[in-house]
Amino acid sequence: MRDRADPISPVEGWTFEDLFRKEYGSVVALALALSGSRWVAEELAQEAFITTHRNWAKIARYDQPGAWVRRVVTNLATSTLRRRIVEAKALVRLGDRERDRPAEAAGGDVEFWDAVRSLPRRQAQVVALHYLEDLTVAEVAGVLEIAPGTVKKHLYDGRKALARRLNTEEDA
């Protein structure tokens, strides 16, 4: 058996549980270094180990299963960072436009936009882009890098929630 002190060296006969116990702390530390957030790091590490567990029959035969988990967490961290950057840019664009055009000047009232801000994040983004910016479903999908069907679902759910909060009938 190889030295267990080497975090990515192959260790014959290890179970997934052995790998998890040995590597989890190091994988979280790597994810923390890449993400800058303890909460995000733990989510990334958990997702990497879930992926590892799902594929354990194959990964158990790898020379360095610990290295494989680290590769997964680095890929997940990169994807998460890209998504966060895109979302942050979209929110900055929305914020800049909102400062330039207050809610009243944009054709809405303060109560309505307060209700929009109380929606779940993605619903609020979709509603604001669609109604404030007058973007089509396809354009909203492009800005937020999500599927048009997802935009439609968030728009539908957002409209229903706004109708309930504002005690109005939903437009057809």
C-alpha positions as a LaTeX table, in Angstrom:
\begin{tabular}{lrrr}
\hline
Residue & $x$ (\AA) & $y$ (\AA) & $z$ (\AA) \\
\hline
Met1 & 0.00 & 0.00 & 0.00 \\
Arg2 & 1.24 & 3.50 & $-0.80$ \\
Asp3 & 1.85 & 6.31 & 1.64 \\
Arg4 & $-1.49$ & 7.81 & 2.78 \\
Ala5 & 0.22 & 11.16 & 3.44 \\
Asp6 & 0.32 & 11.91 & $-0.31$ \\
Pro7 & $-3.16$ & 13.33 & $-0.99$ \\
Ile8 & $-3.39$ & 12.28 & $-4.62$ \\
Ser9 & $-1.38$ & 9.09 & $-4.69$ \\
Pro10 & $-3.28$ & 5.93 & $-5.56$ \\
Val11 & $-4.23$ & 3.78 & $-2.61$ \\
Glu12 & $-5.30$ & 0.30 & $-3.54$ \\
Gly13 & $-8.36$ & $-1.06$ & $-1.82$ \\
Trp14 & $-9.76$ & 2.29 & $-0.78$ \\
Thr15 & $-13.51$ & 2.68 & $-0.70$ \\
Phe16 & $-15.31$ & 5.87 & $-1.65$ \\
Glu17 & $-15.76$ & 6.55 & 2.06 \\
Asp18 & $-11.98$ & 6.27 & 2.59 \\
Leu19 & $-11.37$ & 8.75 & $-0.22$ \\
Phe20 & $-14.01$ & 11.12 & 1.11 \\
Arg21 & $-12.66$ & 11.09 & 4.67 \\
Lys22 & $-9.08$ & 11.57 & 3.52 \\
Glu23 & $-9.64$ & 14.18 & 0.81 \\
Tyr24 & $-12.69$ & 16.23 & 1.77 \\
Gly25 & $-10.84$ & 18.86 & 3.79 \\
Ser26 & $-8.19$ & 19.35 & 1.11 \\
Val27 & $-10.78$ & 19.56 & $-1.65$ \\
Val28 & $-12.76$ & 22.19 & 0.31 \\
Ala29 & $-9.53$ & 24.15 & 0.84 \\
Leu30 & $-8.82$ & 24.04 & $-2.91$ \\
Ala31 & $-12.37$ & 25.15 & $-3.71$ \\
Leu32 & $-12.06$ & 27.95 & $-1.13$ \\
Ala33 & $-8.86$ & 29.17 & $-2.75$ \\
Leu34 & $-10.59$ & 29.17 & $-6.14$ \\
Ser35 & $-13.95$ & 30.63 & $-5.09$ \\
Gly36 & $-13.12$ & 32.91 & $-2.17$ \\
Ser37 & $-16.26$ & 31.81 & $-0.32$ \\
Arg38 & $-16.47$ & 29.11 & 2.33 \\
Trp39 & $-20.11$ & 28.44 & 1.51 \\
Val40 & $-19.41$ & 28.12 & $-2.23$ \\
Ala41 & $-16.33$ & 26.00 & $-1.52$ \\
Glu42 & $-18.33$ & 23.51 & 0.51 \\
Glu43 & $-21.00$ & 23.34 & $-2.21$ \\
Leu44 & $-18.35$ & 22.76 & $-4.88$ \\
Ala45 & $-16.61$ & 20.06 & $-2.85$ \\
Gln46 & $-19.89$ & 18.31 & $-2.16$ \\
Glu47 & $-20.81$ & 18.40 & $-5.84$ \\
Ala48 & $-17.39$ & 17.02 & $-6.79$ \\
Phe49 & $-17.77$ & 14.15 & $-4.33$ \\
Ile50 & $-21.33$ & 13.46 & $-5.51$ \\
Thr51 & $-19.99$ & 13.19 & $-9.05$ \\
Thr52 & $-17.21$ & 10.94 & $-7.79$ \\
His53 & $-19.65$ & 8.72 & $-5.93$ \\
Arg54 & $-21.89$ & 8.39 & $-9.01$ \\
Asn55 & $-18.89$ & 7.25 & $-11.04$ \\
Trp56 & $-17.06$ & 5.36 & $-8.29$ \\
Ala57 & $-16.97$ & 2.01 & $-10.13$ \\
Lys58 & $-14.81$ & 3.65 & $-12.80$ \\
Ile59 & $-12.91$ & 6.16 & $-10.65$ \\
Ala60 & $-11.90$ & 3.54 & $-8.08$ \\
Arg61 & $-9.68$ & 2.01 & $-10.78$ \\
Tyr62 & $-7.88$ & 5.29 & $-11.50$ \\
Asp63 & $-4.30$ & 5.62 & $-10.35$ \\
Gln64 & $-5.12$ & 8.88 & $-8.57$ \\
Pro65 & $-8.79$ & 9.22 & $-7.62$ \\
Gly66 & $-7.91$ & 12.19 & $-5.40$ \\
Ala67 & $-6.53$ & 14.01 & $-8.43$ \\
Trp68 & $-9.74$ & 13.27 & $-10.32$ \\
Val69 & $-11.84$ & 14.82 & $-7.54$ \\
Arg70 & $-9.61$ & 17.90 & $-7.59$ \\
Arg71 & $-9.99$ & 18.22 & $-11.36$ \\
Val72 & $-13.78$ & 18.07 & $-10.95$ \\
Val73 & $-13.76$ & 20.75 & $-8.24$ \\
Thr74 & $-11.54$ & 23.05 & $-10.32$ \\
Asn75 & $-13.87$ & 22.65 & $-13.31$ \\
Leu76 & $-16.91$ & 23.34 & $-11.11$ \\
Ala77 & $-15.20$ & 26.39 & $-9.60$ \\
Thr78 & $-14.46$ & 27.75 & $-13.07$ \\
Ser79 & $-18.06$ & 27.24 & $-14.18$ \\
Thr80 & $-19.40$ & 28.84 & $-11.01$ \\
Leu81 & $-17.09$ & 31.82 & $-11.36$ \\
Arg82 & $-18.11$ & 32.34 & $-14.99$ \\
Arg83 & $-21.79$ & 32.16 & $-14.06$ \\
Arg84 & $-21.30$ & 34.60 & $-11.17$ \\
Ile85 & $-19.46$ & 37.05 & $-13.44$ \\
Val86 & $-22.21$ & 36.95 & $-16.06$ \\
Glu87 & $-24.90$ & 37.42 & $-13.41$ \\
Ala88 & $-22.97$ & 40.25 & $-11.75$ \\
Lys89 & $-22.52$ & 42.04 & $-15.09$ \\
Ala90 & $-26.23$ & 41.70 & $-15.83$ \\
Leu91 & $-27.10$ & 43.07 & $-12.40$ \\
Val92 & $-24.68$ & 45.97 & $-12.81$ \\
Arg93 & $-26.24$ & 46.79 & $-16.17$ \\
Leu94 & $-29.68$ & 46.68 & $-14.56$ \\
Gly95 & $-28.50$ & 48.81 & $-11.65$ \\
Asp96 & $-26.94$ & 51.39 & $-13.95$ \\
Arg97 & $-30.13$ & 51.63 & $-15.97$ \\
Glu98 & $-32.29$ & 51.84 & $-12.85$ \\
Arg99 & $-30.21$ & 54.72 & $-11.50$ \\
Asp100 & $-30.46$ & 56.47 & $-14.85$ \\
Arg101 & $-34.22$ & 55.93 & $-15.01$ \\
Pro102 & $-36.04$ & 55.78 & $-11.71$ \\
Ala103 & $-38.96$ & 53.35 & $-11.48$ \\
Glu104 & $-41.48$ & 56.17 & $-11.82$ \\
Ala105 & $-39.85$ & 57.44 & $-15.04$ \\
Ala106 & $-39.63$ & 53.90 & $-16.41$ \\
Gly107 & $-43.40$ & 53.60 & $-16.44$ \\
Gly108 & $-43.81$ & 51.77 & $-13.15$ \\
Asp109 & $-44.51$ & 52.71 & $-9.61$ \\
Val110 & $-42.44$ & 52.26 & $-6.48$ \\
Glu111 & $-44.79$ & 49.62 & $-5.03$ \\
Phe112 & $-44.51$ & 47.51 & $-8.17$ \\
Trp113 & $-40.70$ & 47.61 & $-8.29$ \\
Asp114 & $-40.50$ & 46.91 & $-4.56$ \\
Ala115 & $-42.62$ & 43.82 & $-5.24$ \\
Val116 & $-40.32$ & 42.84 & $-8.11$ \\
Arg117 & $-37.28$ & 43.13 & $-5.84$ \\
Ser118 & $-39.00$ & 40.85 & $-3.32$ \\
Leu119 & $-39.22$ & 38.03 & $-5.90$ \\
Pro120 & $-36.60$ & 35.27 & $-5.99$ \\
Arg121 & $-33.43$ & 36.59 & $-7.64$ \\
Arg122 & $-33.86$ & 34.96 & $-11.05$ \\
Gln123 & $-37.56$ & 35.86 & $-11.31$ \\
Ala124 & $-36.77$ & 39.49 & $-10.47$ \\
Gln125 & $-34.05$ & 39.56 & $-13.11$ \\
Val126 & $-36.33$ & 38.11 & $-15.79$ \\
Val127 & $-39.24$ & 40.42 & $-14.94$ \\
Ala128 & $-37.01$ & 43.51 & $-14.87$ \\
Leu129 & $-35.31$ & 42.68 & $-18.16$ \\
His130 & $-38.60$ & 41.86 & $-19.87$ \\
Tyr131 & $-40.70$ & 44.78 & $-18.61$ \\
Leu132 & $-38.22$ & 47.53 & $-17.76$ \\
Glu133 & $-35.87$ & 46.92 & $-20.66$ \\
Asp134 & $-38.61$ & 45.64 & $-22.99$ \\
Leu135 & $-36.48$ & 42.66 & $-23.98$ \\
Thr136 & $-37.97$ & 39.63 & $-25.70$ \\
Val137 & $-37.82$ & 36.21 & $-24.09$ \\
Ala138 & $-34.93$ & 35.31 & $-26.42$ \\
Glu139 & $-33.05$ & 38.50 & $-25.52$ \\
Val140 & $-33.53$ & 37.89 & $-21.79$ \\
Ala141 & $-32.27$ & 34.33 & $-22.28$ \\
Gly142 & $-29.19$ & 35.72 & $-24.02$ \\
Val143 & $-28.45$ & 38.26 & $-21.30$ \\
Leu144 & $-28.81$ & 35.74 & $-18.48$ \\
Glu145 & $-27.38$ & 32.81 & $-20.45$ \\
Ile146 & $-30.34$ & 30.57 & $-19.71$ \\
Ala147 & $-32.77$ & 28.70 & $-21.95$ \\
Pro148 & $-35.78$ & 30.59 & $-23.35$ \\
Gly149 & $-38.07$ & 28.02 & $-21.72$ \\
Thr150 & $-36.50$ & 28.84 & $-18.36$ \\
Val151 & $-37.13$ & 32.54 & $-18.99$ \\
Lys152 & $-40.78$ & 31.78 & $-19.78$ \\
Lys153 & $-41.14$ & 29.76 & $-16.56$ \\
His154 & $-39.57$ & 32.50 & $-14.41$ \\
Leu155 & $-41.69$ & 35.13 & $-16.15$ \\
Tyr156 & $-44.85$ & 33.11 & $-15.54$ \\
Asp157 & $-43.98$ & 32.45 & $-11.89$ \\
Gly158 & $-42.97$ & 36.09 & $-11.38$ \\
Arg159 & $-46.23$ & 37.38 & $-12.84$ \\
Lys160 & $-48.27$ & 35.10 & $-10.59$ \\
Ala161 & $-46.31$ & 36.15 & $-7.51$ \\
Leu162 & $-46.63$ & 39.84 & $-8.40$ \\
Ala163 & $-50.36$ & 39.47 & $-8.95$ \\
Arg164 & $-50.72$ & 37.89 & $-5.51$ \\
Arg165 & $-48.54$ & 40.51 & $-3.82$ \\
Leu166 & $-50.19$ & 43.43 & $-5.52$ \\
Asn167 & $-53.70$ & 41.93 & $-5.21$ \\
Thr168 & $-54.45$ & 42.33 & $-8.90$ \\
Glu169 & $-55.70$ & 40.03 & $-11.60$ \\
Glu170 & $-52.97$ & 38.60 & $-13.78$ \\
Asp171 & $-53.11$ & 39.73 & $-17.38$ \\
Ala172 & $-53.88$ & 37.03 & $-19.90$ \\
\hline
\end{tabular}
